[in-house]
Amino acid sequence: MTRIEKVLYTGKTSTSSGGRDGEARSSDGRLDIKLSSPGSAGSGTNPEQLFAAGWSACFIGAMGKAAGRMKVALPPDLAVDAEVDLGTAGSEYFLQARLNVSLPGLDREVAQALTDAAHQTCPYSKATRGNIDVSIHLV
């Protein structure tokens, strides 16, 4: 395991005792959301959606770093659609994920190189590598 030498940012949240059916708030007040279990009639979001949003945003940042190193301009309409599944195997709960990367106007080889580089450097990709099933697709 790699240890961080310099902390750049710490996200701090507090979730109420309702857990998946509770509320979550960040220490700075910027995040204040209701939570609902996936598939329920609740009006809140769920941890899988939050994880997907965080990962896709981070992945775009990692592609930006890779594009800078490769001297490639990212298209302004790029997108990463993340899908995070919550499922079971036997009686245990697990996650799996798919990242669908859209880099319109880029040569497929260049787009693949950017995607591969981002997957190697994105902290979310690093955290999930070897821990959950992940597939990345250029769309």
N, C-alpha and C positions, 0 to 999 in steps of 0.2 A: 504494500500500500504506500502510495506517495503522500508525504506530509506537506501541507501548505507551509511555505516559508513566509509569505506576506499575505495577510487577509486584506482583500480589496473591498469587500462588502459583506455584511451579515444581514440576511432577511430574518426578521423576528415576527412570529405570529403567535396568537393564542386562539385555541379552538375550545369552545364550550363543551360541557360534559355530554351534549347530545351527539358528539362525534359526527358521523355522516349525516345526521339530521339536526345539526346544531348551527353554530355561527363561527366564523373565523374573522379575526381582526389583526391587522399588522400593528406593530408598536408605533409607527409613524402616522397611523390613521388613514393611509392611502388605500388600504384594502379593508373592506368591511362588507362581508358577504354572508348570505344564508347558504347552508349546505343541505343537500337532499341526497338520499340514496339513489344510485343509478336505477333508472326505470320506474322510480316512484312518481307519484303525482305532485311531489313537493316542488316549490318554485325556485329552489336554490341550485347551485352548481354542485359538482362532486369532485373528489380528489383526482379522478382520472382525467377530467376535463382540465383541471388546473395544471396537472402534470404535462398534458399534451400542449397546452398553451405555453408553458414555460420552456419546454423542450424545443418547440418549433421556433420560438423567438430566439433562443440561444443558438440554434442551428443556423439561422439566418445570419446572426452575428459572426459565427465561425466561417460561414461561406464568404462573408465580407473580408475577413482577415486573409483567407486563402486567395481571394480574388486580388487583393492588394499585392500579395507575394508573387502571384502569377501575372500581374499587370493586365488583368482582365476587368472590364467594366461589367458589373452586375446589371441585369435589366431592371428597370424601375418597377415592373409588374411581376417580379419574382414572388413565389409563394411556397410555403411549406405547410402542407396539411398533415397534421399528426393525428393518428388514431391509436388510442390506448385501450386495450381490452382488459377487463377484469374477468377472470374465469376460474374454474376449478379443475383440479386433477385429483381424483379421489376425493378426500375430504379437505384438501388444502387449497388455499386461494393463491392465485398467481396473476401476474401481468404479462402482456405481450404487446408489441407496438409495431406500427408501420409509419414511416415518414414518406410522404408523397411530395417530391420536390419538382417544382415547375420553374424552369429558367428559360422562358421564351426568347427565341432569337439567337441563343448560343448554340454553337456546334455541339453535337451530342458528346463528342470526346472531351471537350472542354468542360461541359456541364457535369460529366461523370467525374472528371478529375477534381472539380470544385466540391462536388458532393462527397467524394471519398476523403478528401482532405478535411472537410468540415466534420465528418464522422470520426476522424482520428483526433480532432482537437476540441470539439464541443464537450464541455464538462458533463452535460447530461448523457451524451453518448458514452463517455468514459465510465460514468457511474452505472450505466445499464449493461455495458459490455461483459458478456459471460454470465450475466445474472438473469436476463430475460431474453426471450426470443424477439429479435428486432429485424425488420426488413426495410430497406430503403429503395424507393423506386423513383426513377425519373419519369415524369409524366409530360 
